[in-house]
Amino acid sequence: MATIPKSELNTGLTLTLVDRVMETRFEALPAEIVEVSRQCLLDWIGVTLAGASEPLMGPLLDEVVEQGGNPQASLIGRGLKVSMQQAALINGAASHALDYDDVHAAHTGHPSVAIIPALLALAEHRGSSGAEFIEAFTAGYETICRMGRLVNPNHYARGFHATATLGSFGAAAACARLLGLDEQQTAYAFGIAGTQASGLKSMFGTMCKPLHAGLAARNGLLAASLAARGFDSRMDVIECAQGFAATQSDDFNLEAALADPPGGFHMRANLFKYHAACYLTHAAIECANRIRERADAAPESIREVVVRVNPGCDTVCNIQEPATGLESKFSLRMTTAFALAGIDTAAIASYNEVNCADPELVALRDKTAIEFDAAIGRMASEVSVALADGTRFEESHDAGVPCADVGEQGKRLETKFHSLVDGLIGEKASEEIVTVVGGLQGLESIGTVVQACATGSR
């Protein structure tokens, strides 16, 4: 257990973060942050619609149908209304089912899938506006990242899935902001979220990983809802003795947590996925794609592949011999082999048992060695490929650098959205969602977004 210095036990960190949540105002948000918020929502809808039919959704939906509940919020892509907490859980799990959702380096996890399912359920039920949604989403997003700066890297290295743990705080912050809770109530919401926060990295490659996103969303929504009803907790859950930080990390980086990022908002450094695999495999995939284009060589002519990454990748995405599509998403060896062989790593269908067992791909995978170097950035990679004739190609890439052009990022995300959704609900319904989300800040009710998604319900 970490020992937080006595001088820091009374820092009032929880209340400081609470005050930042309460101070978030839509009117004060830069246009760039409003735009990234819209992009996060569009990307979330795309991966949720695409993930709504994944195998893990069967047991979850069966459980919800058996339990029943008040029809308060919609299940995306299902044409079904359930309770708000059920919607947060189901939509959260669906949105992370493909592991194709956005990430953030400060969080060391997936922010949108923890926040949006909770916030959307609450906003739909309350009839909140698009501007109110963006305001609350920003408050939750910044909370997650500041929490990440506080307890990482040890929190993540210790084995906690930050999407689940820190995500619970982010969802609570967002919902508290939307509900207009006061300082004491919001602090209570943080405490209620903190005492629920859990999630193990050892579950990566199983249905439990996407479940973590749903649990974070449900926990945060429950925390804010209970706090609004007068349910109390400690008001210093983050920094107190035997509190969240002390029990879940050896780090307590107070200055990092409170420091303002470039531009004033962590959200500006949001990282969107363009490969349907663990984000820590993306740099190696990019390197392999470039080498394939440069070498123009058949896979069988490759003699050796070396992928150099940060040691932190070892416990996240280093499954040596994946047997399932889900496992392949967490295999540096397999995803690098996919890229070198010209397999489309952006296509969900590429990650399957057939490809995992394909003799040519397995041979290429087995020629791939993973080397660890602490000097390499956490989201960076260096790849070296040697051909049979002795020719060697090398590339490096850092996937942790956000896109400099938000407008160009939006175009790329729309392309991704259509590739995920057009085949499910049709181009017309897909374009309607893009249009509605594009005008998010002007919507009188977030229900307009939900209704657009319902057009393609299955």
Number of C-alpha atoms within 10 A of each C-alpha: 10 14 15 20 11 10 7 13 16 13 14 16 20 22 19 15 23 26 15 14 25 21 12 18 16 18 9 9 15 12 10 15 20 20 19 21 25 22 23 26 20 23 25 25 30 28 25 29 25 25 25 24 15 13 12 19 19 11 10 16 14 11 12 16 12 8 10 12 14 10 14 18 24 27 29 29 24 16 15 15 17 21 20 28 25 32 28 36 29 30 35 31 32 34 31 28 28 23 24 27 29 21 22 24 20 21 28 21 25 28 32 30 36 39 36 30 35 33 31 26 32 27 25 21 17 16 14 20 20 23 20 22 28 26 24 30 29 28 30 31 29 25 28 31 24 24 28 26 23 24 26 22 19 15 23 22 15 14 17 21 27 29 36 31 32 32 39 37 34 38 40 38 38 33 34 33 28 23 19 14 20 16 17 18 25 32 29 30 35 32 27 27 31 26 18 17 25 20 22 18 20 14 17 20 21 13 17 19 22 26 26 30 36 33 30 36 40 30 31 36 33 23 32 31 21 16 25 20 9 11 14 18 20 18 23 22 26 27 22 22 18 15 18 20 26 20 16 22 23 18 18 25 17 17 10 16 20 16 11 12 14 9 12 13 17 22 21 21 20 25 21 22 20 17 22 23 29 24 29 26 28 26 26 32 29 24 25 31 22 18 21 19 11 11 16 10 14 12 17 13 12 22 17 18 26 19 25 20 27 19 17 19 19 15 14 23 23 21 19 18 16 22 15 16 20 21 24 28 31 26 26 31 29 29 31 30 27 25 20 29 19 15 17 16 22 17 15 20 11 19 25 17 15 12 21 23 15 11 11 15 22 19 15 24 24 16 16 24 16 17 14 15 14 11 9 15 16 20 21 21 26 22 26 20 23 17 18 11 9 11 11 16 18 17 18 18 19 19 24 20 13 16 15 10 9 16 14 11 16 19 12 13 20 19 10 19 23 18 18 23 21 17 11 17 19 13 14 12 18 24 17 15 24 23 14 21 24 17 13 25 22 13 19 14 20 27 22 19 24 22 16 19 25 20 18 21 16 14
